[in-house]
Amino acid sequence: MADIKTLIKNLHPLETKVLLKYNIKDVLTSERLVKDLGYKEGHANQAFSWLAGKQLLAETSRTPHTYFELTEYGKNLAKNGLMEERIVSFLKDNGAKALPEIATGLGIEGKDVGSAFGTLSKDGVLKMNAERKAEYTGAPLPQRLAVTKSLIEKANAQENFQLDAANLSKEEIETMGGLTKKRGVSDTPFKTIERETVAYKLTEAFAQVVDALKQAGITGNEIGEVTPSMLASGEWKKGTFRGYNITIPPARIIPGRTNPYVQFLESVKDKLCSLGFQEFDGPLVETEFWNGDALFMPQFHAARDIHDVYRIKNPTHAKFIEEPYLSNVAAVHKNGGNTGSRGWNYDFDNEFTRRLIMRSQGTVLSAHQLHKAEIPGKYFGIARCFRYDKVDATHLSDFYQTEGIVLGEDVNLKTLLGFLEMFAVEIAGATDVKYVPGYFPFTEPSIEVHIKHPKLGWFELGGSGIFRPEVTKAMGIDVPVLAWGIGIDRMALMALGLNDLRELFSEDIEKVRLRKAKF
């Protein structure tokens, strides 16, 4: 009985209420605790974890569920109608129109019109006439659009905007396959959410604990914290208090120290400054112009897709792009401008180029620096970047890059390789380095540098190359420019002796202190 007394004293109110509410025949899930006890889902799961650790609760089953939740894009479709329906209706009312005219008339982005036109042309609903204008053929809209519209309306009518896959027909499931994605925020009407419903039952040991709780008069409503309002009202006098162990030693008082990763970043800055580099910086929020257009990345490049970059919700666009750089870059994309290139041969979208996003690559700092750089000159920056990625030992969704450029009449590929080796050996501490040919729209030649980690093996440290004339001449630069973007997080793995990038941002203060001691 002494053990029972100790046990009930250490029970949290979340656990106590569960033990007193249910019996051994009840099947318990987080949804049931939310409904019956007013718990939040996190509180329910915490109670289950604690009770299972005390052998008072046992897991009985796990049932997977798939839900499709309406995205913001889907809610807009529910409000304004399907893009395909709006385009067909517009063409019926106004006759054949060029795609930019449709975008202006409907107030939607040009790339969305292009995507919808491509789909409808395959269905035979639209075609491009001899004047390069979209034209309605008179064919009926495909059945899948009716199913799509029905799914969106069903989800929009739900309080949580979700549809349970178990309640959908075979046709609806097949249609949903093209309307949803599992990861990231995207221009799809739905996102897929996969969950497990875990069921539990109380074990036979709980009965003795419940008896002890009742004998001790413990209800789970005991006061655990006295607030100013309770003191002011006198409410604390009417309640009972949870027990406290006053013999527990206080937490250690440890003086503050510089975080080891911050210290590593500072050491990299010191190293580069000692080599004559000047530091540059820039905002986290950038325009598509500086993040991609100025780097000769076509506006239809896959990396521009919302799966790879985070857009800004409010405001969505910058007010303007500086001249003459906008005109110069637009000309390079259209026909090569004065660079001797043929460009990408498409109609440059001045509206798209103002769209605001989170900086997805450090090279944007170099794009900003080019038109104001000294020749010869050496520049670097440490940039925090944001790109949707599956988080694992060598990838994070936000990460740091050390970005740099070297300008001069005499710089060449050999100069670049020397810098890359210095980064790999002197900063990352790598003993094995290799160079692999790569491709980037803004450099030619392009090189990837790889280093070997003692446990993770070979992985890419970053990309580099010599900026193409399409990048430099648009900014008024006529000399060779070396450029690199190195994953400084990955260099830190080597320098700090870690095996997982997530440890750089660990919330475990003891691990951070240990790492500090090693560094």
C-alpha positions, -999 to 999 in steps of 0.1 A, spaced: 0 0 0 30 23 6 37 21 -32 1 30 -40 3 60 -17 34 72 -35 19 65 -69 -13 86 -63 7 115 -49 27 116 -82 -3 114 -105 -10 144 -126 -46 157 -127 -48 147 -163 -42 111 -153 -64 113 -122 -95 124 -142 -91 96 -167 -88 70 -139 -119 83 -121 -140 87 -153 -136 54 -170 -136 17 -162 -118 -14 -176 -144 -20 -203 -141 15 -219 -121 19 -251 -102 52 -248 -90 74 -276 -78 110 -277 -111 120 -294 -131 106 -266 -111 124 -239 -115 157 -259 -152 152 -259 -158 138 -224 -132 157 -204 -126 188 -224 -89 179 -230 -69 192 -259 -55 164 -281 -20 170 -268 -32 167 -232 -50 135 -240 -19 119 -256 2 131 -227 -22 114 -202 -21 82 -222 18 83 -223 20 88 -185 -5 61 -176 10 36 -200 44 42 -183 28 34 -150 13 1 -164 -22 15 -158 -31 17 -195 -24 -6 -224 -26 1 -262 -52 -22 -279 -52 -11 -315 -40 14 -342 -63 24 -370 -49 45 -399 -71 72 -414 -67 94 -444 -83 129 -446 -84 155 -474 -84 190 -461 -93 220 -482 -64 244 -487 -66 282 -489 -64 277 -527 -93 253 -525 -114 278 -504 -108 304 -531 -121 279 -557 -151 273 -535 -158 310 -534 -149 320 -570 -154 288 -590 -131 264 -607 -104 280 -629 -114 259 -659 -151 269 -656 -142 305 -653 -120 305 -684 -145 287 -705 -173 311 -694 -150 340 -701 -143 328 -737 -180 321 -743 -188 357 -734 -159 374 -750 -148 352 -779 -112 341 -786 -86 358 -764 -48 356 -758 -38 340 -726 -25 373 -710 -59 388 -719 -77 360 -701 -55 365 -670 -62 402 -670 -99 398 -675 -103 373 -647 -77 388 -624 -56 356 -621 -19 348 -626 -7 341 -661 8 307 -652 -25 295 -638 -42 304 -670 -15 285 -689 -19 255 -668 -57 254 -671 -55 260 -708 -31 231 -712 -54 207 -694 -86 219 -713 -68 217 -746 -60 180 -739 -97 175 -732 -106 191 -765 -125 219 -748 -101 247 -758 -77 252 -787 -52 277 -799 -64 293 -832 -42 307 -860 -39 341 -842 -24 324 -812 -56 330 -792 -74 306 -769 -108 295 -784 -137 275 -770 -145 245 -792 -180 239 -779 -171 205 -763 -186 198 -729 -164 201 -698 -150 167 -686 -168 148 -659 -139 151 -635 -145 188 -632 -180 181 -619 -166 156 -594 -139 181 -584 -165 208 -578 -186 185 -558 -157 175 -536 -147 211 -529 -183 220 -520 -186 190 -496 -153 200 -479 -163 237 -477 -195 227 -459 -176 209 -432 -166 228 -400 -131 215 -402 -130 216 -441 -120 179 -442 -133 149 -460 -127 113 -447 -114 91 -475 -135 62 -461 -166 81 -470 -157 88 -506 -167 68 -537 -142 51 -560 -147 79 -586 -141 106 -560 -110 89 -547 -96 86 -583 -104 123 -589 -89 133 -556 -55 118 -567 -50 148 -590 -63 174 -565 -41 168 -534 -5 164 -522 9 151 -489 37 176 -483 40 214 -483 17 242 -493 7 240 -529 -17 252 -556 -39 222 -551 -74 223 -537 -67 197 -510 -39 185 -488 -36 149 -476 -35 143 -439 -27 108 -426 -34 100 -390 -37 70 -367 -64 65 -341 -48 47 -312 -71 29 -288 -63 21 -252 -79 2 -223 -72 5 -186 -54 -24 -170 -66 -45 -140 -41 -26 -118 -61 6 -122 -89 -5 -98 -67 -5 -67 -54 30 -77 -89 43 -81 -99 30 -46 -68 48 -31 -77 80 -49 -112 80 -36 -100 72 0 -75 101 -2 -102 124 -16 -82 132 -47 -104 144 -76 -80 158 -101 -93 193 -95 -66 201 -70 -49 235 -73 -14 232 -88 -6 269 -92 -18 299 -73 -25 328 -96 -28 366 -88 -66 364 -96 -70 335 -71 -52 355 -44 -73 386 -51 -107 367 -51 -98 344 -22 -107 314 -43 -76 296 -31 -91 293 3 -119 270 -9 -98 245 -29 -73 218 -21 -37 217 -32 -16 192 -50 13 178 -30 48 192 -35 81 176 -28 102 203 -11 132 180 -9 139 181 -47 172 199 -53 170 232 -73 182 233 -109 218 241 -115 226 277 -122 249 277 -152 263 310 -167 254 318 -202 277 309 -231 278 315 -268 260 288 -287 286 266 -304 269 269 -338 269 307 -335 305 305 -325 312 284 -356 295 309 -379 315 337 -363 347 318 -369 338 314 -406 332 351 -409 366 358 -392 383 334 -416 369 350 -447 374 386 -435 411 377 -428 414 367 -465 402 401 -477 365 394 -483 339 420 -475 306 408 -460 272 415 -476 237 408 -464 200 412 -475 164 407 -464 148 373 -457 118 383 -479 128 387 -515 111 392 -549 111 366 -576 132 390 -596 163 389 -573 157 353 -562 155 339 -597 150 363 -626 183 382 -621 200 348 -619 188 338 -654 163 313 -640 133 312 -664 100 320 -648 87 285 -657 117 268 -639 107 239 -616 124 256 -586 99 285 -589 71 261 -580 54 267 -547 66 232 -535 101 246 -534 95 282 -522 74 298 -495 52 327 -507 43 357 -486 6 360 -479 3 397 -472 15 417 -491 19 393 -520 39 416 -543 65 443 -541 56 478 -554 83 480 -580 117 465 -593 146 489 -597 155 501 -631 175 497 -654 179 461 -639 143 451 -646 145 461 -682 179 446 -687 170 412 -671 136 411 -690 155 416 -723 180 388 -714 151 364 -707 132 373 -739 160 373 -765 194 375 -747 196 413 -747 232 425 -752 248 393 -739 251 374 -772 227 347 -759 194 337 -774 177 340 -739 148 317 -730 124 330 -758 93 336 -737 72 366 -727 87 379 -695 60 385 -668 65 418 -650 37 410 -625 52 376 -616 87 391 -610 74 414 -582 59 384 -562 73 382 -527 88 349 -513 111 338 -486 147 338 -498 153 302 -511 190 305 -520 220 326 -509 229 335 -544 203 362 -543 228 382 -522 253 380 -550 227 392 -575 221 422 -554 258 429 -550 269 426 -586 258 461 -598 275 478 -569 306 456 -566 342 469 -569 365 453 -595 385 435 -585 366 425 -554 358 396 -530 325 394 -512 307 369 -490 275 365 -469 260 340 -445 223 338 -456 194 320 -439 174 304 -467 139 287 -468 130 259 -490 104 232 -484 123 199 -480 119 166 -461 138 170 -429 164 144 -422 200 142 -411 213 163 -440 183 184 -449 163 211 -432 135 233 -444 154 264 -433 191 265 -435 222 286 -437 245 291 -468 277 309 -471 275 327 -504 303 345 -522 316 361 -554 350 370 -566 353 395 -595 384 402 -616 400 401 -650 423 372 -640 400 349 -620 393 315 -635 382 280 -628 415 271 -611 409 301 -587 374 287 -579 387 252 -571 412 267 -547 385 285 -528 363 254 -526 392 233 -513 399 259 -486 362 258 -475 362 220 -474 395 215 -456 401 246 -434 366 254 -424 347 221 -426 377 201 -416 372 175 -444 400 151 -453 383 138 -485 371 162 -511 359 157 -547 344 178 -574 314 168 -595 301 185 -627 268 201 -620 241 223 -636 228 257 -625 209 281 -648 232 310 -637 267 295 -639 288 278 -667 308 258 -659 290 245 -628 307 224 -601 294 206 -570 319 200 -542 314 169 -521 330 159 -488 331 127 -469 317 125 -434 330 97 -411 295 84 -405 272 99 -431 295 92 -460 297 114 -490 273 143 -494 272 175 -514 286 206 -496 274 231 -521 273 244 -557 296 268 -575 307 280 -609 314 311 -631 284 334 -636 270 334 -671 272 367 -691 233 367 -690 237 373 -652 266 397 -651 261 419 -682 225 427 -671 241 442 -640 268 461 -659 297 437 -651 320 426 -680 347 406 -661 345 370 -649 327 364 -617 333 333 -595 303 323 -574 295 296 -548 268 287 -524 281 263 -497 259 247 -471 274 260 -439 252 238 -418 268 208 -433 303 222 -428 293 226 -391 285 189 -390 321 181 -397 336 209 -376 315 201 -345 316 163 -349 279 158 -353 259 133 -373 226 151 -377 218 187 -388 189 188 -364 214 187 -335 226 222 -345 193 236 -333 187 211 -304 164 221 -275 183 198 -252 205 222 -233 227 195 -219 236 183 -255 244 219 -264 267 223 -234 285 191 -242 290 202 -278 304 235 -265 329 217 -245 340 197 -276 343 227 -298 
